[in-house]
Amino acid sequence: MTPDRPEPREASLLSSNRQDEALFPVVPEQNFHVRRITLIALLVAAVVLPCVYVVAMAFSDLRAREADATDLTLRTVRVAEEHALKVFDMNEALDARVVDLVQGLDDDGIRTRQAEIHAKLSTMGGGYPQVAAVSIFGEDGTLLASSRYYPAPPVSIAKRDDFIGIRDGKVLEHVSKDMMGQVAGENVFNTGVARRNLDGTFAGVVSVALRPGYFTAFYQELLGGNDTPMTMSLTRADGSILAHYPSAPGQPAMAAPHSPFTDALAQGSRAGVVQMRSVFDNDNMIVAYRRVGAYPVYVSCGYRTSAIWAAWYRHLSVLILSMFTPSIVLWCVIWLSLRRLGAEEEAWERWQAEASMRRSIESAYRQSRKMEALGNLVGSVAHDFNNLLMIVSANVQIARRRGAPGLDRELSAIERALKNGQSLTRQLLGVARKQPLRNETLAVDRWLPACRELLRASLGAKISLVMDIGTDVWPMRVDVAELELAMINLAVNARDAMPNGGRFTVRAANITFRHEDGFPLTGDFVQLSLEDTGVGMPPEVLARAFEPLFTTKPKGMGTGLGLPQVFAFCERSGGLAAIDSAIGAGTSVRLYLPRAAAVPEAERPAAEPKVEEVGVPHGLRILLVEDNDEVAAGTEALLQMMGHQVTCVFNADTALRLFDDAHAKQARTGEALPFDLVISDIHMPGTTNGIDLAEAVEAFETRLPVILVTGYAEELDRARHVDARVLSKPFDIALLDKLLQDIQRDLAQTSAHPAD
């Protein structure tokens, strides 16, 4: 008697079970708990130990970077001190030589020999690039002689702090503050000594004017150029800034009062290291300082802590990546081992239950199928999202047209949600720079006043609107819809910044940027300035204002896409957006949009349409090509409600076969094509898409209008190169209805006036 054999599938399962038993032999039940505890302990150790190591290494690296930065500032400030000491010693020697030159001469004697003294002063100071002028002043502060001018101009420094301080014997004023020199004619600070009569009384001052730019240039060379996280300063003992690198217009003239640096200077400290916030770039700094010899002057070198943190973050990211990549693999292995241990335990409990094993395998198979389906869904989410909006929009319109008593409020809510979904999708595509622009030439002086009501609606009743349009403002080349959206976004932000009311000003003017201006744009632009009188933004918020998804509004009040849309629109238009704001001073946003090369056509009054007796337009015979059944059903129902005949096919390949059959029949019988219009989706299954179908229809001998519909923004640019109207999903049904009416009129006129 032949023993029963299992079915093939059962045999494979049994074979799999035997292999599992061979690889993972059954163990006593009490061992599962021990192994599980061991694996969990390994998992905890594999998580905790790398984290502790990363934290320790990160902390150590941060401290090492701070120590390196401190050491670098100390070494740099020593070099700067030696340089400054040589300069000031040279100035002191120069002052002494000038004093010796005029020793024994009173003011009249110096004036009498002014030509000779001027020549000698020019020779003494002319060989030093840091010296702007060498001057001799009388007892009353009047200029007696100068290396810069002959004869000496009528200049007096009697009221200057340095003159008064030297006269009164004060040490600090032997080095003056940074000022515009009356003799040098440029920005300088002066080092001076007193002239004495033979009886020791005060006879005047000898002053050497030094150029701060000389020190700035040396600091730039010392620090290695502009791309450095370090700064250098030459500071008087009272905190007055004599020279600073990197220099910028409008930089502070004094160090911040009551800072660790100024407190150290006030206490007479000769050298040290402090941490403070810089008044120049509003950043935390590690500052090393040293006094320049016996002079009331300090050199300081600062290192931005933000640069230390940035380098530390980069190193930390590499450390985390290198450390946690193998750790994650180890975690997965341990986790899989735990899972496998559970499977072993379950197999040990039910190893004789083959049916239960089958169910487990089938469940795993179904799970894998679900994951595969989920992956496909994620891959096509962009297209499906637009299709869903299209389905909802079409069915809402069907409900509207069929009449839905008592549901008007609910339908309106759905329509508002549709508009919000479309707006959000458009904003996301705009910020991602995937929304194609429809640029056209725009006359600002005509368009901007027409936006008044749009802006008023966005601002609300509490805010006054002011428009200031310059004369002869150039036309712009922009996407009008995107520009209007940008204006609305800015108006809404201004309204939220002025809850108690205020003023919103819109200005338009021409501006030209040259390469030497240092602006990132060059050429002719139209500047649209939108200014509010709101609360303004702090610097940390201003720095992130254009970041996508960044918002300071309460949850549910803002998406963080308004200002990024404005910036992305300007950039994609070939321009730029800039923003200025301060707490309590309001906000000003400037849009720089490129000047159009062509002049926009003047608006013409609408011509009276010619009434032609062409009969009542009949319904169109439409070939609808759409792969989504629900989109096709909704669109087909709407078209039929509009009075059109609709034939629906699944893809472009089927549509082309229909046209091939129609052309063959036309060749045999002479009948016209059975369709007046093709409405086709672009992205469809098959070898041919909607654009290929439009190109094929364009080649027909009989002209056949084509309307293309798509949910992919990237396809719109290619679609515009074919002779077809393009609608993006979800499209406005009213817009489709208008297009169909235009096509009906065109066909009716063609029938009434056939070509010769």
PELINKA-V471192 format. One record per pair of residues at least 6 apart in sequence whose ideal C-beta (glycine too) atoms are under 8 Angstrom apart, sorted by the first residue. I is the first residue (numbers start at 1). J is the second residue. Records with the same first field share a line. If there is no record, write none. Layout:
I: J ; J
This chain:
5: 11
6: 14
10: 354
13: 354 ; 357 ; 358 ; 361
14: 354
17: 351 ; 354 ; 357
20: 347
21: 351
24: 340 ; 344 ; 347
26: 344 ; 347 ; 348 ; 351
27: 344 ; 348
29: 345 ; 348
32: 341 ; 344 ; 345 ; 348
35: 341
36: 338 ; 341
39: 334 ; 337 ; 338 ; 341
40: 338
42: 334
43: 331 ; 334 ; 335 ; 338
46: 327 ; 330 ; 331 ; 334
47: 327 ; 331
50: 323 ; 324 ; 327
53: 323
54: 316 ; 319 ; 320 ; 323 ; 324
57: 319
58: 312 ; 316 ; 319
61: 312 ; 315 ; 316 ; 319
62: 308 ; 312
65: 308 ; 311 ; 312
66: 286 ; 305 ; 308
69: 286 ; 303 ; 308
70: 273 ; 286 ; 288 ; 303
72: 230 ; 303
73: 230 ; 273 ; 286 ; 287 ; 288 ; 301 ; 302 ; 303
74: 273 ; 288 ; 301
76: 222 ; 223 ; 230 ; 232 ; 288 ; 301
77: 288 ; 289 ; 290 ; 299 ; 300 ; 301
78: 290
79: 222
80: 218 ; 219 ; 222 ; 232 ; 290 ; 299 ; 301
81: 290 ; 291 ; 292 ; 299
83: 218
84: 215 ; 234 ; 292 ; 297 ; 299
85: 292 ; 293 ; 295
87: 130 ; 210 ; 215
88: 175 ; 191 ; 292 ; 293 ; 295 ; 297
89: 293
90: 128
91: 131 ; 191 ; 208 ; 210
92: 191 ; 193
94: 124 ; 125 ; 128 ; 131 ; 134 ; 208
95: 191 ; 192 ; 193 ; 206 ; 208
96: 193
97: 124
98: 121 ; 124 ; 134 ; 136 ; 206
99: 193 ; 195 ; 206
101: 117 ; 120
102: 109 ; 110 ; 117 ; 136 ; 195 ; 206
104: 198
105: 113
106: 197 ; 203
107: 138 ; 139 ; 142 ; 144 ; 203 ; 204
110: 117 ; 136 ; 138 ; 144 ; 145
111: 144 ; 145
114: 144 ; 145 ; 150 ; 151 ; 152
115: 150
117: 136 ; 145
118: 145 ; 146 ; 147 ; 149 ; 150 ; 152
121: 134 ; 135 ; 136 ; 145 ; 146 ; 147
122: 147
124: 134 ; 147
125: 131 ; 133 ; 134 ; 147 ; 208
126: 147
129: 211 ; 214
130: 210 ; 211 ; 214 ; 215
131: 147 ; 208 ; 209 ; 210 ; 211
132: 148 ; 181 ; 184 ; 186 ; 188 ; 209 ; 210 ; 211
133: 146 ; 147 ; 148 ; 181 ; 183 ; 184 ; 188 ; 208 ; 209
134: 146 ; 147 ; 206 ; 207 ; 208 ; 209
135: 143 ; 145 ; 146 ; 147 ; 148 ; 183 ; 206 ; 207 ; 208 ; 209
136: 143 ; 144 ; 145 ; 146 ; 195 ; 204 ; 205 ; 206 ; 207
137: 143 ; 144 ; 157 ; 163 ; 204 ; 205 ; 206 ; 207
138: 144 ; 203 ; 204
139: 202 ; 203 ; 204
140: 156 ; 158
141: 156 ; 157 ; 158 ; 159 ; 160 ; 163 ; 205
142: 154 ; 155 ; 156 ; 158
143: 152 ; 153 ; 154 ; 155 ; 156 ; 157 ; 182 ; 183
144: 152 ; 204
145: 152
146: 152 ; 183
148: 183 ; 184 ; 185
149: 183
153: 183
155: 182 ; 183
157: 163 ; 182 ; 205 ; 207
160: 176
161: 173 ; 176 ; 177
162: 173 ; 174 ; 175 ; 176 ; 177 ; 190 ; 192 ; 207
163: 173 ; 192 ; 205
164: 173
165: 172 ; 173 ; 174
166: 173 ; 174 ; 192 ; 193 ; 194 ; 205
167: 194 ; 202 ; 205
169: 194
171: 296
172: 236 ; 237 ; 238 ; 296
174: 191 ; 192 ; 193 ; 295 ; 296
175: 189 ; 190 ; 191 ; 236 ; 242 ; 295 ; 296 ; 297
176: 189 ; 190 ; 191 ; 192
177: 189 ; 236 ; 240 ; 242 ; 253
178: 187 ; 188 ; 189 ; 212 ; 240 ; 241 ; 242 ; 243 ; 253
179: 187 ; 188 ; 189 ; 190
180: 186 ; 187 ; 188
181: 187 ; 188 ; 190 ; 209
183: 209
184: 209
186: 211
187: 211 ; 212 ; 213
188: 209 ; 210 ; 211 ; 212
189: 209 ; 210 ; 212 ; 242
190: 207 ; 208 ; 209 ; 210
191: 207 ; 208 ; 210
192: 205 ; 206 ; 207 ; 208
193: 205 ; 206
194: 202 ; 203 ; 204 ; 205
195: 202 ; 203 ; 204 ; 205 ; 206
196: 202 ; 203
197: 203
212: 234 ; 242 ; 243
213: 243
215: 234 ; 242 ; 243 ; 245
216: 243 ; 244 ; 245 ; 247
219: 232 ; 243 ; 245
220: 226 ; 245 ; 246
222: 232
223: 230 ; 231 ; 232 ; 245
226: 246
229: 303 ; 304 ; 306 ; 307 ; 308
230: 301 ; 302 ; 303 ; 304
231: 244 ; 245 ; 246 ; 278 ; 280 ; 281 ; 285 ; 301 ; 302 ; 304
232: 244 ; 245 ; 299 ; 300 ; 301 ; 302
233: 241 ; 243 ; 244 ; 245 ; 255 ; 299 ; 300 ; 301 ; 302
234: 241 ; 242 ; 243 ; 244 ; 297 ; 298 ; 299
235: 241 ; 242 ; 255 ; 265 ; 289 ; 297 ; 298 ; 299 ; 300
236: 242 ; 296 ; 297 ; 298
237: 265 ; 296 ; 297 ; 298
238: 265 ; 296
239: 254 ; 255 ; 257 ; 262 ; 265
240: 253 ; 254 ; 255
241: 251 ; 252 ; 253 ; 254 ; 255
242: 297
244: 251 ; 280
248: 280
251: 280
252: 279 ; 280
255: 261 ; 262 ; 265 ; 279
256: 262 ; 276 ; 277 ; 279
259: 274 ; 276 ; 277
260: 274 ; 275 ; 276 ; 287
261: 274 ; 276 ; 287 ; 289 ; 300
264: 272 ; 274 ; 289
265: 289 ; 298
269: 289 ; 291
270: 290 ; 291
271: 288 ; 289 ; 290 ; 291
272: 288 ; 289
273: 286 ; 287 ; 288 ; 289
274: 287 ; 289
275: 284 ; 285 ; 286 ; 287 ; 305
276: 284 ; 285 ; 287
277: 283 ; 284 ; 285
278: 284 ; 285 ; 302 ; 304
281: 304
282: 539
283: 304 ; 305 ; 306
284: 304 ; 305 ; 306
285: 302 ; 303 ; 304 ; 305
286: 302 ; 303 ; 305 ; 308
287: 300 ; 301 ; 302 ; 303
288: 300 ; 301 ; 302
289: 298 ; 299 ; 300 ; 301
290: 298 ; 299 ; 300
291: 297 ; 298
292: 298 ; 299
346: 360
347: 357
350: 356 ; 357
377: 384
382: 711 ; 712
383: 683 ; 711 ; 712
385: 425 ; 711
386: 425 ; 711 ; 728 ; 729 ; 730
387: 628 ; 630 ; 631 ; 711 ; 729
389: 418 ; 421 ; 422 ; 425 ; 729 ; 730
390: 631 ; 634 ; 635 ; 711 ; 729 ; 730 ; 731
391: 628 ; 630 ; 631 ; 634
392: 414 ; 418 ; 730
393: 418 ; 730 ; 731 ; 733
394: 631 ; 634 ; 635 ; 637 ; 638 ; 733
395: 634
396: 411 ; 414 ; 415 ; 418
397: 638 ; 733
398: 634 ; 637 ; 638 ; 641
399: 407 ; 411
400: 411
401: 638 ; 641
402: 641
404: 411
418: 730
422: 730
424: 559 ; 561
426: 435 ; 485
427: 485 ; 559 ; 561 ; 565
428: 561
429: 435 ; 713
430: 482 ; 485 ; 565 ; 568 ; 569
431: 548 ; 561 ; 564 ; 565 ; 568
433: 568 ; 571 ; 572
434: 713 ; 714
435: 482 ; 713
436: 713 ; 716 ; 717
437: 478 ; 479 ; 482 ; 572 ; 573
438: 479 ; 480 ; 481
439: 477 ; 478 ; 479 ; 573
440: 477 ; 478 ; 479 ; 480
441: 475 ; 476 ; 477 ; 596 ; 598 ; 599 ; 600
442: 475 ; 476 ; 477 ; 478 ; 480 ; 483 ; 596 ; 600
443: 475 ; 600
444: 469 ; 473 ; 474 ; 475 ; 476 ; 508 ; 526 ; 528
445: 469 ; 473 ; 508
446: 603
447: 480
448: 467 ; 469 ; 506 ; 508
449: 467 ; 469
451: 484 ; 487
452: 465 ; 467
454: 484 ; 487 ; 488
455: 465 ; 487 ; 488 ; 491 ; 504 ; 506
456: 465
458: 487 ; 488 ; 491 ; 492 ; 495
459: 465 ; 491 ; 494 ; 495 ; 504
460: 495
462: 498 ; 500 ; 501 ; 502
463: 494 ; 495 ; 498 ; 501 ; 502 ; 503 ; 504
464: 501 ; 502 ; 503 ; 504
465: 504 ; 506
466: 503 ; 504 ; 505 ; 506
467: 505 ; 506 ; 507
468: 505 ; 506 ; 507 ; 508
469: 507 ; 508
470: 507 ; 508 ; 509 ; 510
472: 510
473: 508 ; 509 ; 510 ; 526
474: 510 ; 524 ; 526 ; 595 ; 596
475: 526 ; 595 ; 596 ; 598 ; 599 ; 600
476: 526 ; 593 ; 594 ; 595 ; 596
477: 573 ; 574 ; 593 ; 594 ; 595 ; 596 ; 597
478: 573 ; 593
479: 569 ; 573
482: 565 ; 569 ; 573
483: 569 ; 593
485: 565 ; 569
486: 565 ; 566 ; 569 ; 570 ; 591
487: 530
489: 562 ; 563 ; 565 ; 566
490: 530 ; 562 ; 563 ; 566 ; 589
491: 504 ; 530
492: 562
493: 562 ; 563 ; 587
494: 502 ; 504 ; 530 ; 532 ; 534 ; 587
495: 504
496: 553 ; 557
497: 532 ; 534 ; 535 ; 536 ; 586 ; 587
498: 504 ; 532 ; 533 ; 534 ; 535
502: 532 ; 533 ; 534 ; 586
503: 532 ; 533
504: 530 ; 531 ; 532 ; 533
505: 529 ; 530 ; 531 ; 532
506: 528 ; 529 ; 530
507: 527 ; 528 ; 529 ; 530 ; 531
508: 526 ; 527 ; 528 ; 529
509: 526 ; 527 ; 529
510: 524 ; 525 ; 526 ; 527 ; 595
511: 524 ; 525 ; 526 ; 527 ; 592
512: 523 ; 524 ; 525
513: 519 ; 521 ; 522 ; 523 ; 525
514: 522
515: 522
520: 576
521: 575 ; 576 ; 592
523: 594 ; 595
524: 594 ; 595
525: 575 ; 592 ; 593 ; 594 ; 595
526: 592 ; 593 ; 594 ; 595
527: 590 ; 591 ; 592
528: 590 ; 591 ; 593
529: 588 ; 589 ; 590 ; 591
530: 588 ; 589 ; 590 ; 591
531: 586 ; 587 ; 588 ; 589
532: 586 ; 587 ; 588
533: 586
534: 586 ; 587
535: 583 ; 584 ; 586
536: 581 ; 582 ; 583 ; 584 ; 585 ; 586 ; 587
537: 545 ; 581 ; 582 ; 583 ; 587
538: 583
541: 552
542: 579 ; 581
544: 550
545: 563 ; 579 ; 581
546: 563 ; 564 ; 566 ; 567 ; 577 ; 579
547: 560 ; 564
548: 560 ; 561 ; 564
549: 559 ; 560 ; 561 ; 564
550: 560
551: 557 ; 558 ; 559 ; 560
552: 558
563: 579 ; 589
566: 577 ; 589 ; 591
567: 577
569: 577
570: 576 ; 577 ; 591 ; 592 ; 593
571: 577
573: 593 ; 594
574: 593 ; 594
575: 591 ; 592 ; 593 ; 594
576: 592
577: 589 ; 590 ; 591 ; 592
578: 589 ; 590 ; 592
579: 587 ; 588 ; 589 ; 590
580: 587 ; 588 ; 590
581: 587 ; 588
612: 749 ; 752
613: 752
614: 745 ; 748 ; 749 ; 751 ; 752
615: 748 ; 752
617: 741 ; 744 ; 745 ; 747 ; 748
618: 744 ; 748
619: 642 ; 643 ; 644 ; 645
620: 644 ; 645 ; 676 ; 677 ; 740 ; 743 ; 744 ; 747
621: 644 ; 645 ; 647 ; 674 ; 675 ; 676 ; 677
622: 639 ; 644 ; 645 ; 646 ; 647 ; 675 ; 676 ; 677 ; 678 ; 679
623: 647 ; 649 ; 655 ; 658 ; 675 ; 677 ; 678 ; 679 ; 680
624: 632 ; 635 ; 636 ; 639 ; 646 ; 647 ; 648 ; 649 ; 679 ; 680
625: 648 ; 649 ; 650 ; 651 ; 652 ; 654 ; 655 ; 678 ; 679 ; 680 ; 681 ; 684 ; 690 ; 693
626: 632 ; 635 ; 648 ; 650 ; 679 ; 680 ; 681 ; 684 ; 709
627: 650 ; 651 ; 681 ; 684 ; 685
628: 681
631: 681
632: 648
635: 679
636: 646 ; 648
638: 733 ; 736
639: 646 ; 679 ; 740
640: 646
642: 737 ; 740
644: 740
647: 658 ; 674 ; 675
649: 655 ; 658
650: 684 ; 685
651: 684 ; 685 ; 686 ; 688
652: 680 ; 684 ; 686 ; 688 ; 689 ; 690 ; 692 ; 693
653: 686 ; 687 ; 688
654: 686
655: 678 ; 680 ; 693
656: 688 ; 693 ; 696
659: 673 ; 696 ; 697 ; 700
662: 673 ; 674 ; 675
663: 673 ; 700
665: 671
666: 672 ; 673
672: 702
673: 700 ; 702 ; 704
675: 704
676: 704 ; 705 ; 743 ; 747
677: 704 ; 705 ; 706 ; 707 ; 740 ; 743
678: 693 ; 694 ; 697 ; 704 ; 705 ; 706 ; 707
679: 706 ; 707 ; 709
680: 690 ; 693 ; 694 ; 706 ; 707 ; 708 ; 709
681: 690 ; 708 ; 709 ; 710
682: 689 ; 690 ; 691 ; 708 ; 709 ; 710 ; 712 ; 715 ; 719
683: 689 ; 690 ; 710 ; 711 ; 712 ; 715
684: 690
688: 696
690: 708 ; 709 ; 710 ; 719
691: 708 ; 715 ; 718 ; 719 ; 722
693: 706
694: 706 ; 708 ; 719 ; 722 ; 723 ; 724
695: 722
697: 704 ; 706
698: 706 ; 722 ; 723 ; 724
705: 724 ; 725 ; 743 ; 746
706: 722 ; 723 ; 724 ; 725
707: 724 ; 725 ; 726 ; 727 ; 736 ; 739
708: 719 ; 722 ; 724 ; 725 ; 726 ; 727
709: 726 ; 727 ; 728 ; 729 ; 731
710: 716 ; 719 ; 726 ; 727 ; 728 ; 729
711: 728 ; 729
713: 728
716: 726 ; 728
719: 726
720: 726
725: 739
727: 735 ; 736 ; 739
